[in-house]
Amino acid sequence: MTHIPSQPEAPQADQSRPALAPESLDLTIETAPLPLRWALVAVCAAVVAAVVWSCVAHVPQRVTTTGTVSSVEHSVDVTAGLDGQAWITTEAGVRVEAGDVMGEVAPYDGVAAVPVVATRSGTVAAVSVTSGQGVVPGDVLARIVTDPEPGAGFTLVAFVPAAEAIRFTSSAHVSAHITDLATGRGTATALTVLSVSDVPSSGQDMLLEGGSQAMLAIWSGSGGDVLFRVTLGLPATAVPTTLVPQPGEPVTIVDTYADPRPVELLFGS
């Protein structure tokens, strides 16, 4: 008689461990560590805040440069009134008052020399003739950068690289910060863009407009070999009463040319 080995009995389910009911999932969630739950809440809140900020906030796009009151726009020429030989005894950089004698023109016929008189108060920017040089009526003998007139507006200039020049738009408003170099006090005002040149400016142009080597150095070091002239107007009504800009003194100019939302920057819209 053949002996057939008995089959092992199938393991019995542990009747002492009840099956997990759906309600037990709540218990599992509730037993998650408290710091982890707060961390998840903080991350979610940060994401929501970032999305809201990107849709409602603004990121101003600005160009900041240095300008000054134009020495060319705020100057007068001292000219000869007759034929003769000119002698200008006042040197460039010297301050003169209206009526001061700057030299003389001696007529060719030997009559008494005629004095050359400053027509406005200001600083002599340049002497245009050499001693004894022959002149005719209307020839420029010297140029005076005039003092600012109370109640008058100003023309300012800045020289910027092409990448910045294209950001300035005619008739647009920009802000300016004027600083008193002696006291360090400053004040803010608004300017209007009058024009943007499409022709590069020479170093001589910048020197004449800026009125000093210091301004030329500021513009030359602004980040480009080719610079373009931006002309700005400061109307009389916007001239600060406590701090009047002077030709040759630096003025900080800020052009906010765009004010997009972060999401627009992200997607290029």
C-alpha positions as CSV (number, residue, x, y, z in Angstrom):
1,M,0.0,0.0,0.0
2,T,1.5,3.3,-1.1
3,H,1.7,6.0,1.4
4,I,0.7,9.5,0.2
5,P,2.3,12.3,2.2
6,S,-0.2,14.7,3.7
7,Q,-0.3,18.2,2.2
8,P,0.6,21.0,4.6
9,E,-2.3,23.0,5.7
10,A,-2.8,26.5,4.1
11,P,-1.9,29.3,6.5
12,Q,-4.8,30.7,8.2
13,A,-5.5,34.4,8.2
14,D,-4.6,36.1,11.4
15,Q,-8.1,36.6,12.8
16,S,-6.6,38.8,15.6
17,R,-5.7,41.6,13.1
18,P,-8.8,43.3,11.7
19,A,-8.9,44.4,8.0
20,L,-8.2,48.1,7.4
21,A,-11.3,50.0,6.9
22,P,-11.5,53.2,4.9
23,E,-11.9,55.1,8.1
24,S,-8.5,54.1,9.2
25,L,-6.9,56.2,6.4
26,D,-7.9,59.3,8.4
27,L,-6.0,57.9,11.3
28,T,-2.9,57.4,9.1
29,I,-3.0,61.0,7.9
30,E,-3.6,62.3,11.3
31,T,-0.5,60.6,12.6
32,A,1.8,62.4,10.1
33,P,4.5,64.5,12.0
34,L,3.3,68.0,12.8
35,P,6.4,69.8,11.6
36,L,6.1,68.1,8.2
37,R,2.5,69.2,7.8
38,W,3.4,72.8,8.6
39,A,6.3,72.6,6.1
40,L,3.9,71.5,3.4
41,V,1.5,74.3,4.2
42,A,4.3,76.8,4.1
43,V,5.5,75.6,0.7
44,C,2.0,75.7,-0.8
45,A,1.4,79.2,0.6
46,A,4.8,80.4,-0.9
47,V,3.8,79.0,-4.3
48,V,0.5,80.7,-4.2
49,A,2.0,84.0,-3.1
50,A,4.6,83.8,-5.9
51,V,2.0,83.2,-8.5
52,V,-0.1,86.1,-7.3
53,W,2.9,88.4,-7.1
54,S,4.0,87.6,-10.7
55,C,0.5,88.5,-11.9
56,V,-0.1,91.8,-10.0
57,A,3.4,93.2,-9.2
58,H,5.4,95.4,-11.5
59,V,9.2,95.4,-12.3
60,P,10.2,98.8,-13.6
61,Q,12.8,98.7,-16.4
62,R,15.1,101.8,-16.1
63,V,18.0,103.5,-17.8
64,T,20.1,105.7,-15.4
65,T,22.6,108.1,-16.8
66,T,24.2,111.5,-16.1
67,G,23.4,114.8,-17.7
68,T,23.9,118.5,-17.2
69,V,22.5,121.8,-18.1
70,S,23.7,122.5,-21.7
71,S,26.5,125.0,-21.8
72,V,25.7,125.6,-25.5
73,E,22.0,126.3,-25.0
74,H,22.7,128.5,-22.0
75,S,25.5,130.7,-23.4
76,V,26.0,133.9,-25.4
77,D,28.6,134.9,-27.9
78,V,30.6,138.1,-27.5
79,T,31.1,139.5,-31.0
80,A,33.1,142.2,-32.7
81,G,31.2,145.4,-33.6
82,L,33.7,146.8,-36.1
83,D,36.7,146.0,-38.3
84,G,40.1,146.0,-36.5
85,Q,42.5,144.0,-34.4
86,A,41.1,142.2,-31.3
87,W,42.7,141.7,-27.9
88,I,40.8,139.7,-25.4
89,T,42.4,139.9,-21.9
90,T,39.9,137.7,-20.0
91,E,40.8,134.0,-20.0
92,A,38.5,131.0,-20.2
93,G,37.2,129.9,-16.8
94,V,37.0,133.4,-15.4
95,R,33.8,134.7,-14.1
96,V,32.5,138.0,-15.5
97,E,29.6,140.3,-14.7
98,A,27.4,142.0,-17.2
99,G,29.3,145.2,-18.3
100,D,32.8,144.0,-17.4
101,V,35.5,144.9,-20.0
102,M,36.9,141.7,-21.5
103,G,39.3,143.4,-24.0
104,E,39.2,145.7,-27.0
105,V,39.1,146.0,-30.7
106,A,41.5,148.6,-32.3
107,P,40.2,150.0,-35.6
108,Y,42.5,149.8,-38.6
109,D,42.3,153.6,-39.2
110,G,44.1,154.3,-35.9
111,V,41.2,155.8,-34.0
112,A,40.6,154.9,-30.3
113,A,40.1,151.3,-29.5
114,V,36.6,150.2,-28.6
115,P,36.2,148.1,-25.5
116,V,34.7,144.6,-25.6
117,V,32.1,144.3,-22.9
118,A,30.4,141.2,-21.4
119,T,26.7,141.3,-22.3
120,R,25.7,138.8,-19.6
121,S,27.0,137.6,-16.2
122,G,28.5,134.1,-16.2
123,T,31.7,132.2,-16.8
124,V,33.9,132.6,-19.9
125,A,33.8,129.2,-21.6
126,A,36.1,130.0,-24.5
127,V,38.1,132.8,-26.1
128,S,37.9,132.5,-29.9
129,V,40.6,134.8,-31.1
130,T,44.3,135.3,-30.6
131,S,45.8,138.6,-29.5
132,G,46.0,141.1,-32.5
133,Q,43.8,138.9,-34.7
134,G,41.9,140.8,-37.4
135,V,38.2,140.7,-37.1
136,V,35.1,142.0,-38.8
137,P,31.7,142.9,-37.4
138,G,29.9,139.7,-36.2
139,D,33.0,137.7,-35.6
140,V,32.8,135.7,-32.3
141,L,35.4,136.9,-29.8
142,A,34.4,134.8,-26.8
143,R,31.6,132.7,-25.3
144,I,30.0,133.2,-21.9
145,V,28.0,130.4,-20.2
146,T,25.4,132.5,-18.5
147,D,23.9,132.3,-15.0
148,P,20.5,130.7,-14.7
149,E,17.7,133.2,-15.0
150,P,15.0,133.2,-12.3
151,G,11.7,131.9,-13.6
152,A,13.2,130.4,-16.8
153,G,13.4,126.8,-17.9
154,F,16.5,124.8,-18.7
155,T,17.8,122.6,-21.4
156,L,19.8,119.6,-20.3
157,V,21.8,117.1,-22.3
158,A,23.1,113.6,-21.8
159,F,25.3,111.4,-24.0
160,V,24.5,107.7,-23.9
161,P,25.3,104.5,-25.8
162,A,23.0,103.4,-28.6
163,A,21.5,100.6,-26.4
164,E,20.3,103.3,-24.0
165,A,19.5,106.0,-26.5
166,I,16.7,103.8,-28.0
167,R,15.0,103.7,-24.7
168,F,14.4,107.4,-24.6
169,T,11.2,108.5,-26.4
170,S,10.5,112.1,-27.5
171,S,7.9,113.8,-25.3
172,A,8.3,111.1,-22.6
173,H,8.8,112.2,-19.0
174,V,11.8,111.1,-17.0
175,S,12.9,111.9,-13.5
176,A,16.0,113.8,-12.5
177,H,17.9,114.2,-9.2
178,I,19.8,117.4,-8.8
179,T,22.5,117.6,-6.1
180,D,24.2,120.6,-4.6
181,L,27.9,119.8,-4.8
182,A,28.7,122.2,-2.0
183,T,26.2,120.9,0.6
184,G,25.3,117.5,-0.7
185,R,21.6,118.3,-0.6
186,G,19.5,116.9,-3.4
187,T,16.1,117.3,-4.9
188,A,14.0,115.5,-7.5
189,T,12.2,116.9,-10.4
190,A,10.7,115.9,-13.8
191,L,12.2,116.4,-17.3
192,T,10.7,116.0,-20.8
193,V,12.6,114.3,-23.6
194,L,12.9,116.9,-26.4
195,S,14.9,114.9,-28.9
196,V,17.3,112.0,-29.4
197,S,20.0,112.3,-32.0
198,D,20.5,109.6,-34.5
199,V,24.0,110.8,-35.3
200,P,26.9,110.0,-33.0
201,S,28.5,112.9,-31.1
202,S,32.2,113.7,-31.1
203,G,34.3,114.4,-28.0
204,Q,34.4,118.1,-29.0
205,D,30.6,118.2,-29.0
206,M,30.4,116.7,-25.6
207,L,33.1,119.0,-24.2
208,L,31.2,122.1,-25.5
209,E,27.9,120.8,-24.2
210,G,29.2,119.7,-20.8
211,G,31.4,122.7,-20.3
212,S,34.2,120.7,-18.5
213,Q,36.6,117.9,-18.8
214,A,34.9,116.3,-15.8
215,M,31.6,115.9,-17.7
216,L,33.4,114.6,-20.8
217,A,35.1,111.9,-18.6
218,I,31.8,110.9,-17.1
219,W,30.2,110.4,-20.5
220,S,33.2,108.8,-22.1
221,G,33.3,106.2,-19.3
222,S,29.6,105.4,-19.6
223,G,30.1,102.2,-21.5
224,G,30.5,102.9,-25.2
225,D,32.8,104.5,-27.8
226,V,29.8,105.8,-29.8
227,L,27.5,108.1,-27.8
228,F,24.3,109.8,-28.9
229,R,22.9,113.2,-27.6
230,V,19.7,113.2,-25.6
231,T,18.1,116.6,-25.1
232,L,15.8,117.2,-22.2
233,G,13.7,120.1,-21.1
234,L,13.1,121.3,-17.5
235,P,10.2,123.8,-17.7
236,A,10.2,126.9,-15.5
237,T,7.3,125.5,-13.4
238,A,9.4,122.4,-12.5
239,V,12.6,124.2,-11.6
240,P,13.3,123.5,-7.9
241,T,13.1,126.7,-5.9
242,T,15.7,125.6,-3.4
243,L,18.2,124.1,-5.8
244,V,18.7,125.5,-9.3
245,P,20.8,123.3,-11.7
246,Q,24.0,124.8,-13.0
247,P,25.7,124.3,-16.4
248,G,28.5,121.7,-16.0
249,E,27.1,120.2,-12.8
250,P,26.1,116.5,-13.0
251,V,22.4,115.7,-12.8
252,T,21.2,112.0,-12.4
253,I,18.6,111.1,-15.0
254,V,16.4,108.1,-14.7
255,D,14.2,106.9,-17.6
256,T,11.6,104.3,-16.7
257,Y,10.8,103.1,-20.2
258,A,8.7,100.0,-19.2
259,D,6.8,98.7,-16.2
260,P,5.9,95.1,-16.9
261,R,4.6,92.4,-14.6
262,P,7.0,89.5,-13.8
263,V,4.8,87.0,-15.6
264,E,5.1,89.2,-18.7
265,L,8.9,89.2,-18.5
266,L,8.8,85.4,-18.0
267,F,6.7,84.7,-21.1
268,G,7.9,87.7,-23.2
269,S,4.5,89.3,-23.6
